[in-house]
Amino acid sequence: RKEVEQDPGPFNVPEGATVAFNCTYSNSASQSFFWYRQDCRKEPKLLMSVYSSGNEDGRFTAQLNRASQYISLLIRDSKLSDSATYLCVVNRRGNNRLAFGKGNQVVVIP
Amino acid sequence: NAGVTQTPKFQVLKTGQSMTLQCAQDMNHEYMSWYRQDPGMGLRLIHYSVGAGITDQGEVPNGYNVSRSTTEDFPLRLLSAAPSQTSVYFCASSYSQGNKNIQYFGAGTRLSVL
């Protein structure tokens, strides 16, 4: 079983709509969680960290469910500029190595 | 403030050639990593370093060497290029913020091995 699993999509979203997707992780020792954004043919960039209590950053909301070992990302009022691949990233306790999911591709349609 | 700089941006090699991908960071980060990204595979860790003089293997280290003689530089060397090494290579540097490891990526090197 892969350490981090994501449904690659694509997720086709009408402009202005809400889209949400999950990522599951297999290692219960994981302690830090992130969402990175990767535009086509560009490098990944940190979108937001994910905190145990859940957190928001503008139109983006991240949630963590430790019992079921998944994290989620919700994008409200989608913009064309949100079209990208969103990578789920997990960091194991005491280890600086990150495990990356394959990404959720989001395509916002006018 | 350049962040993480990778060179070259593009490279074409013939099978059996060797080359070095350069990576430099100016953020004084302790940790540096090399990843490759292939379609449908996500990012896979090749080698990483937790500080000058210290390196370790990631998930896919075969065919690659690294060294870390300074905090700033972390070159990746392909010993004898193979078509299976055709990929996009990303270098990253990172710092720890409490329990979190925040990584900053270079713009990538697109490598084709013929």
Interface residues (C-beta under 8 A of the other chain):
Chain A: P8 Q31 S32 F34 K42 E43 P44 K45 L46 S49 L87 N91 R93 N96 R97 L98 F100 G101 K102 G103
Chain B: Y31 S33 Y35 G40 M41 G42 L43 R44 L45 Y48 V50 G58 F90 S94 S96 N99 K100 N101 I102 Q103 Y104 F105 G106 A107 G108
